[in-house]
Amino acid sequence: MEFLKPPPVRRLDLEHAPEVREAPERADQRHANGNGNGSAPAGFTGARRRRIGAPQMSIPRMEIDHLSVAYDGKLAVKEVEMPVRQGEVLSLIGPSGCGKTTLLRSLNRLTELTRSASLTGRVTLDGSDIQSMEPTALRRRVTMVFQQPNPFPMSVFDNLAYVLREQGSRRGSRRSLETPVCEALERAGLFEEVKDDLSHPALKLSGGQQQRLCIARALVAKPEVLLLDEPCSALDPQSTEKIEELIVKLREDVAVVIVTHNLQQAYRVADYVGFMYLGDLVEYGGAKKVFGEPAQDRTKDYISGEFG
C-alpha cells in the first residue's frame, strides 16, 4: 500500500551558523554537581546519575532575555532569563500549567502559531534575535520532539530523507542521502536495530523505536538545539532508559532542553535545572544543587512532594 506523504513545507536555504566559542568558566559551574559528597538528595535514592563528572564543554547557543508570553493577555511565562548551552542538558521542571512547555515552544517560535499568544522580551540563537529569522529556517536549527511519537507514514529511511530533500535545492537520490540518514540513526541509537531493513514502515516500529526515529529525524538537519517535550511519558521503562542515555550522549553535539514532569528523570539526565511555578522561573542552577540544596523554599516544597 502506498503511504500518504506529509504536507510540503517551504524550501529555504539555511543561514550559515555563526562561529561559536567556548564559554568562559563560570562560578555557577562549582554547583553543577551539587553537594560535594556526590550523594543523591533525599527522595532520590533510586535515581542514579547517567553520567560521571561535569560537562566537558559549554558553548553558548541561546539566551532567553526577559521573555514573557501571554495568552489573551494572561501571562503564562513571566520575565524569564536563562542560558541554553551546548554541552549541557537543561531540564525544565514544575507542576502542570506552570509555563514550561510554553517556554520550550517559544524557543523555535511554535508559540506564535497560537493566535491569542503575544510575546515580549528576546530570545537569541548564536547572538541573533530569533524573531528576525524565517521560522522554517529557525526550526531546522532548533528542532523539537514531542510527547507522542509522530513518525511520518513512510519507511524508516524516508522519514529522514524527507527532511533532507525539503531543505535541499533539488531532490536528492537515495544513494546521496544514505550516509546522512544512517549517521542520524546512529546518533539516535537506532541504526543497529533497523539497518537491515531501512524500508521498514516507521509506523510498525515499537513506541520506543518510533520516538528514537523522531529524534533521528530532528537530528538529521544537524541543528544547534534540540527541544524535547516529555519525550518519555508514553514509553515503557526500558525504552525510557534508552532515551535518557541518548539524551546525555547528545549533549556534547547539541544543546538539549527537556521538559519533564518526572523529577527523577530530570535528576538522572540534567546538568542544569530550571524550576517554574505559575509562569515564574523560581530557581535555576546545577541539577544536584537544585535537587540537593535548593535555594528557594518553593523549590524545596515541590521537590519534596508538598505540591505538584
C-alpha positions in Angstrom: 0.0 0.0 0.0 1.4 3.4 -0.9 1.6 5.7 2.1 0.5 9.3 2.0 3.2 11.9 2.1 3.3 14.7 4.8 2.2 18.1 3.6 5.0 20.1 1.8 7.0 22.8 3.6 8.6 25.8 2.1 12.1 25.2 0.8 14.6 27.7 2.2 18.4 27.8 2.2 19.7 27.6 5.7 21.7 30.5 7.0 25.3 29.8 7.9 25.6 29.3 11.6 27.8 32.0 13.3 31.1 30.9 14.7 30.8 29.6 18.2 33.2 29.9 21.0 33.8 28.1 24.2 32.1 29.7 27.2 34.3 31.3 29.8 34.5 29.5 33.1 31.5 30.4 35.3 31.2 30.5 39.1 28.0 28.5 39.0 29.8 25.5 37.5 31.1 24.8 41.0 27.5 23.8 41.8 26.8 21.8 38.7 27.3 18.6 40.7 25.5 19.7 43.8 26.8 18.7 47.2 30.4 17.7 47.3 29.9 14.2 48.6 28.1 13.1 45.4 25.2 11.5 47.3 21.7 11.7 45.9 19.3 14.2 47.5 16.6 12.9 49.9 13.9 11.1 48.0 16.1 10.4 45.0 18.0 7.3 46.4 16.7 5.2 43.5 17.7 7.7 40.8 21.3 7.2 39.6 23.1 9.8 37.5 23.7 8.5 34.0 27.0 10.4 33.6 30.1 10.9 35.6 31.7 14.4 36.1 30.8 17.8 34.8 30.2 18.6 31.2 33.3 18.6 29.1 32.5 21.8 27.3 30.0 24.7 27.4 29.2 26.6 24.2 26.5 29.4 24.4 23.7 28.7 21.9 20.6 30.5 23.0 19.9 33.3 25.5 16.5 33.9 27.0 16.3 37.5 27.9 13.3 38.8 29.9 10.9 36.6 28.0 7.2 36.9 28.8 4.4 35.0 27.0 0.7 35.7 27.4 -2.5 34.1 26.0 -5.4 36.5 25.6 -3.5 38.9 27.9 -3.0 36.4 30.7 0.7 35.8 31.4 1.9 32.1 31.1 5.6 33.0 31.2 6.9 35.9 33.2 10.2 37.7 32.6 12.3 34.5 32.3 16.1 34.8 31.9 18.1 31.7 31.2 21.0 30.5 29.0 20.9 27.4 26.8 24.3 25.9 26.2 25.7 23.1 24.0 27.5 20.5 26.2 24.7 20.7 28.8 21.2 19.2 29.3 18.8 21.8 30.6 15.7 20.4 32.2 12.6 22.5 32.9 10.5 21.2 35.8 7.4 22.3 37.6 3.7 21.4 38.0 1.3 21.3 35.1 0.3 24.7 33.8 3.4 26.4 35.1 4.6 27.6 31.7 7.5 25.3 31.0 6.1 23.9 27.7 5.1 27.4 26.6 8.7 28.5 27.3 10.1 25.5 25.4 7.8 26.2 22.3 8.9 29.8 22.3 12.5 28.8 21.6 11.6 27.9 18.0 8.6 30.2 17.7 5.9 27.5 17.8 4.1 29.5 20.5 3.3 32.2 18.0 1.2 29.7 16.0 -1.5 30.2 18.7 -3.5 33.3 17.6 -4.0 34.5 21.1 -0.3 34.4 22.1 1.8 37.5 22.5 5.5 37.7 23.4 7.8 40.3 24.9 11.5 40.1 25.6 14.1 38.5 23.4 15.5 35.1 22.6 18.7 34.8 20.6 20.4 32.0 18.7 24.1 32.3 18.3 23.7 36.0 19.0 20.9 36.7 16.5 17.3 37.5 17.6 15.1 34.6 16.5 12.3 37.0 15.6 14.4 38.2 12.7 14.8 34.7 11.3 12.5 32.9 8.9 10.5 30.5 11.0 11.1 27.4 8.9 14.9 28.0 8.8 14.9 28.6 12.6 13.0 25.3 13.2 15.7 23.4 11.3 18.3 24.9 13.6 16.2 24.5 16.8 14.3 21.2 16.3 11.7 19.7 18.5 10.5 16.2 19.6 7.0 15.9 21.0 5.4 13.9 23.8 3.8 11.4 21.5 6.0 9.8 18.7 4.8 11.2 15.4 6.7 9.4 12.6 5.5 10.1 9.1 3.6 7.2 7.4 6.7 6.3 5.4 9.6 4.0 5.6 12.3 4.5 8.2 14.7 5.8 5.5 12.1 8.2 4.0 11.3 9.7 7.4 14.8 11.2 7.5 15.3 11.6 3.7 12.1 13.7 3.6 13.7 16.4 5.8 16.9 16.4 3.8 15.1 16.7 0.4 12.9 19.5 1.7 15.9 21.5 2.8 17.9 20.9 -0.4 17.7 22.9 -3.6 16.9 19.7 -5.6 15.7 16.2 -4.8 18.5 14.0 -3.6 18.9 10.4 -4.7 18.6 7.6 -2.2 22.4 6.9 -2.6 23.3 10.5 -1.9 21.2 10.6 1.2 22.1 7.3 2.7 25.1 8.5 4.6 23.4 11.4 6.5 20.4 9.2 7.1 22.5 6.4 8.6 24.6 8.9 10.6 21.4 10.4 12.2 20.0 6.9 13.0 23.4 6.1 14.6 23.3 9.3 16.7 19.8 8.4 17.9 20.8 4.9 18.9 18.5 3.2 16.4 20.8 2.2 13.5 21.7 -1.2 14.7 18.0 -2.1 15.1 16.9 -1.0 11.7 20.0 -1.2 9.5 18.9 -4.5 7.8 15.7 -3.0 6.5 15.6 0.8 6.2 12.4 0.3 4.0 10.6 -1.0 7.0 7.4 1.1 7.7 8.0 3.5 10.5 4.5 3.0 11.9 5.3 -0.7 12.6 8.2 0.2 14.9 7.7 -0.1 18.6 6.9 3.0 20.6 10.4 3.5 21.8 11.8 3.0 18.4 9.4 5.5 16.9 10.5 8.1 19.4 14.1 7.5 18.6 13.3 7.7 14.9 11.7 11.1 15.7 14.9 12.2 17.5 16.9 11.0 14.5 14.6 13.0 12.2 15.2 16.0 14.4 19.0 15.5 14.2 19.4 14.8 10.5 19.4 18.5 9.7 22.3 19.0 12.2 20.6 21.5 14.5 22.3 23.6 17.2 19.5 23.0 19.7 17.2 20.0 20.4 14.0 20.6 22.3 12.3 17.6 24.0 8.7 17.9 25.3 8.1 15.0 27.7 9.8 12.6 25.3 9.4 9.5 27.6 5.9 10.0 29.0 4.3 7.5 26.6 7.2 4.9 26.8 7.9 1.8 28.9 10.8 1.8 31.4 13.2 0.0 29.1 12.6 2.5 26.2 12.8 5.4 28.7 16.2 4.2 29.8 17.5 4.2 26.2 16.2 7.7 25.5 17.7 9.0 28.7 21.1 7.5 27.9 20.8 9.0 24.4 20.0 12.5 25.8 23.1 12.5 27.9 25.3 11.4 24.9 23.8 14.0 22.6 24.6 17.0 24.8 28.2 17.1 23.5 27.0 17.8 20.0 23.8 19.8 20.5 22.3 21.9 23.2 19.4 19.9 24.8 16.4 21.3 26.6 13.9 18.8 28.0 10.6 19.4 29.7 9.7 16.6 32.2 7.3 16.0 35.0 9.4 13.1 36.2 11.7 14.6 38.8 13.9 11.5 39.0 14.4 11.7 35.2 15.5 15.3 35.5 17.9 14.3 38.2 19.3 11.5 36.1 19.9 13.4 32.9 20.1 17.2 33.6 23.2 19.2 34.1 21.1 22.3 34.8 17.6 22.7 36.0 15.0 25.5 35.8 12.1 25.2 38.2 9.0 27.1 37.1 5.9 27.9 39.0 2.9 29.9 37.8 5.0 31.3 35.0 7.9 32.4 37.1 11.4 30.9 36.9 11.7 30.3 40.6 15.2 28.7 40.6 17.9 27.9 38.1 21.1 26.1 38.8 23.1 22.8 38.7 21.0 19.7 38.9 22.4 18.3 42.1 22.5 21.7 43.7 18.8 22.4 42.9 17.7 18.9 43.9 20.0 18.6 46.9 20.3 22.1 48.3 17.6 24.3 46.7 17.9 27.9 47.5 14.2 28.7 47.4 11.6 27.2 49.8 9.1 26.8 46.9 11.6 24.6 45.1 12.2 22.6 48.2 8.5 22.1 48.7 8.0 21.0 45.1 10.9 18.5 45.1 9.8 17.0 48.4 6.3 16.4 47.1 4.5 19.1 49.1 2.6 20.1 45.9 2.6 19.4 42.2 
